[in-house]
Structures are given as C-alpha cells and as structure tokens.
Amino acid sequence: MPSLKDLRNRIASVKATQKITKAMQMVAAAKLRRAQEAAEAARPYAERMEAVLANLASAFEGRDDAPRLLAGTGKDDVHLLLVATAERGLCGGFNSSIAKLARERAKSLIAQGKTVKIVCVGKKGFDALKRDLGSHIVKTIELRHVKRVAFENAEEIGTLIREMFDAGEFDVCTLFYARFQSVISQVPTAQQLIPATFGEAAKSAQTDAVYEYEPDEGEILADLLPRNISVQIFRGLLENAASEQGARMSAMDNATRNAGDMINKLTLNYNRQRQAQITKELIEIISGAEAL
C-alpha cells in the first residue's frame, strides 16, 4: 500500500498533467477555427476543378490520344500510396486511422501480386507503417517546420509525384488523408490521383452544362491535370490540419476529464488512509494510557 507521501506526490503529478492537457485543449480549440475555415474554403475550388476536368475528360473517352495523367499507363502493376498524417501525436486515433486504411490497402494490393511503394507525408505516418511496410517506404516528407500549410507545400509534393510518374516509377497513385466532419468525427479517405478519377458529384455537376473551350480540350487538360494533383493534395493537407486539431481537442478534453476522475479517486484513497492512520494512533495512545 502506498504511503501518504506517495499519494500526495501522485496527486500533485496528476494535477500537473491535467493543467498541461487543459492547456493543449485550449490551444487546439484556437487553432481549429482557422484550420476548419481553411479546409471548408478549399472544398468548393477543389470540387469545381474536378467538375471542369470531368467535363473535359468526357471528350477523350475511348480515345488513344488522352493525356497520360488522365488515361494512365494502361497498367496497374505498381501502386504509389501517398499517406498524409500529422507531425505530432496526442491527437487520439487520427494518425492511426489513416495508417490503418493505408496498411489495409497495401496488404490487399500485395496479396494481389502488385508492387507497392509508399511516400509518407508526416512523421507519424512513417512511424506507424515502418514496422510492417518499412521496405515499401521510398520517401518521407516532413512538414514539421511549416506552421501553416500553404499551396507551395502541396505543389512541392505534387511536383515530386509527377516526376516519379514521368519516370515510370508507378502506374497508380492514391492519396490517403482524413476528411474533417466535426470535432469528434474525422473520416479516413482514399482518393486516386493518377490516373485522374472523378466522383459522382463531379460527374453530375457537369452533365447538364455545355461548354465551348478555347484553346481545345487537350491543351487545357495538359495544364489543368498537373495542377489538379497539387490542388487535391493541398485539399487533403488542409483537411488533415483541421482533423488533427479537432482530434487533439477531443483527446485532450477526455484526458482532462480522466485526470479529474483520477484525482478524485486518489484524494478519496488519501483521506481514507489518513483517517485510518489517525485512528490507529489514537488507539495506541488510549491503550498506552490505560496500561499506565
């Protein structure tokens, strides 16, 4: 049984931890508002970009002269998984959920006889995947020095992906990130970047519209398809930033509450043990007095 001194030290330690978790919760709440606004502001642009590209791509269906970023290499033997996570932990299951989705996809592709390559954006993704899939990780990109994600950061990653594709290092590229829904809900998402695919929302947005393009569709696609890769990566990074702060805020709130419960239990145990010790000392004093 711990002594009273041990219990006092434990209570003081938990109280100090509670102050830290409460401070981290407040910092995450302050950062969440800006990150959420940035993520929500990027969605319309990315979705409209997809709708325009879906309209342009419809003109190349079944044609042999379709751009490579749209049509692909004609194979799906080598898959590149672009796994975007956070640089720091203490944010609940945010990092592990993205890594889990990427790990399941990688193992499924390997079981089908495909070659898998992984590029990790964020230290935590590398830490989560290096044990099982360390031999498949070809590059790790850390953004620890970046205080606020900008399009330039996504453009650097997009340029790397395009250079790898032009060099014939992979056939299919998929981006993994967490889509922000609320403070308590972040949805792990896999989005194929190369060859370009468009969701049902993008396709339905362009079915009733008729556009005339100048210059022709091929020239516009040659410019927009590379940009779209960076735009979608930027969107994923912004969604991740908001999801990370939301998950951290929720995790630190739970940690603060758990610390409070632990303090109450330790205080109750301390008071009981102190009362028992006082009672024992009184009994010894009374017994000694009666013996005299």
VENNORHU-V841239 format. One record per backbone hydrogen bond with DSSP energy under -1.0 kcal/mol. NH is the residue of the N-H (numbers start at 1). CO is the residue of the C=O. If there is no record, write none. Layout:
BEGIN
nh:NH co:CO
nh:NH co:CO
END
This chain:
BEGIN
nh:7 co:3
nh:8 co:4
nh:9 co:5
nh:10 co:6
nh:11 co:7
nh:12 co:8
nh:13 co:9
nh:14 co:10
nh:15 co:11
nh:16 co:12
nh:17 co:13
nh:18 co:14
nh:19 co:15
nh:20 co:16
nh:21 co:17
nh:22 co:18
nh:23 co:19
nh:24 co:20
nh:25 co:21
nh:26 co:22
nh:27 co:23
nh:28 co:24
nh:29 co:25
nh:30 co:26
nh:31 co:27
nh:32 co:28
nh:33 co:29
nh:35 co:31
nh:36 co:32
nh:37 co:33
nh:38 co:34
nh:39 co:35
nh:40 co:36
nh:41 co:37
nh:42 co:38
nh:43 co:39
nh:46 co:42
nh:47 co:43
nh:48 co:44
nh:49 co:45
nh:50 co:46
nh:51 co:47
nh:52 co:48
nh:53 co:49
nh:54 co:50
nh:55 co:51
nh:56 co:52
nh:57 co:53
nh:58 co:54
nh:59 co:56
nh:60 co:57
nh:63 co:60
nh:70 co:67
nh:71 co:67
nh:72 co:68
nh:79 co:115
nh:80 co:172
nh:81 co:117
nh:82 co:174
nh:83 co:119
nh:84 co:176
nh:85 co:121
nh:94 co:91
nh:97 co:93
nh:98 co:94
nh:99 co:95
nh:100 co:96
nh:101 co:97
nh:102 co:98
nh:103 co:99
nh:104 co:100
nh:105 co:101
nh:106 co:102
nh:107 co:103
nh:108 co:104
nh:109 co:105
nh:110 co:106
nh:111 co:107
nh:112 co:108
nh:113 co:110
nh:114 co:109
nh:115 co:77
nh:117 co:79
nh:118 co:136
nh:119 co:81
nh:120 co:139
nh:121 co:83
nh:122 co:141
nh:124 co:86
nh:126 co:122
nh:127 co:123
nh:128 co:124
nh:129 co:125
nh:130 co:126
nh:133 co:129
nh:136 co:133
nh:138 co:118
nh:139 co:118
nh:141 co:120
nh:146 co:143
nh:154 co:150
nh:155 co:151
nh:156 co:152
nh:157 co:153
nh:158 co:154
nh:159 co:155
nh:160 co:156
nh:161 co:157
nh:162 co:158
nh:163 co:159
nh:164 co:160
nh:165 co:161
nh:166 co:162
nh:167 co:163
nh:168 co:165
nh:169 co:164
nh:171 co:78
nh:172 co:78
nh:173 co:194
nh:174 co:80
nh:175 co:191
nh:176 co:82
nh:177 co:189
nh:179 co:187
nh:181 co:185
nh:182 co:185
nh:187 co:179
nh:189 co:177
nh:191 co:175
nh:193 co:173
nh:194 co:173
nh:196 co:69
nh:203 co:199
nh:204 co:200
nh:205 co:201
nh:220 co:216
nh:221 co:217
nh:222 co:218
nh:224 co:220
nh:225 co:221
nh:227 co:223
nh:228 co:224
nh:229 co:225
nh:230 co:226
nh:231 co:227
nh:232 co:228
nh:233 co:229
nh:234 co:230
nh:235 co:231
nh:236 co:232
nh:237 co:233
nh:238 co:234
nh:239 co:235
nh:240 co:236
nh:241 co:237
nh:242 co:238
nh:243 co:239
nh:244 co:240
nh:245 co:241
nh:246 co:242
nh:247 co:243
nh:248 co:244
nh:249 co:245
nh:250 co:246
nh:251 co:247
nh:252 co:248
nh:253 co:249
nh:254 co:250
nh:255 co:251
nh:256 co:252
nh:257 co:253
nh:258 co:254
nh:259 co:255
nh:260 co:256
nh:261 co:257
nh:262 co:258
nh:263 co:259
nh:264 co:260
nh:265 co:261
nh:266 co:262
nh:267 co:263
nh:268 co:264
nh:269 co:265
nh:270 co:266
nh:271 co:267
nh:272 co:268
nh:273 co:269
nh:274 co:270
nh:275 co:271
nh:276 co:272
nh:277 co:273
nh:278 co:274
nh:279 co:275
nh:280 co:276
nh:281 co:277
nh:282 co:278
nh:283 co:279
nh:284 co:280
nh:285 co:281
nh:286 co:282
nh:287 co:283
nh:288 co:284
nh:289 co:285
nh:290 co:286
nh:291 co:287
nh:292 co:288
END
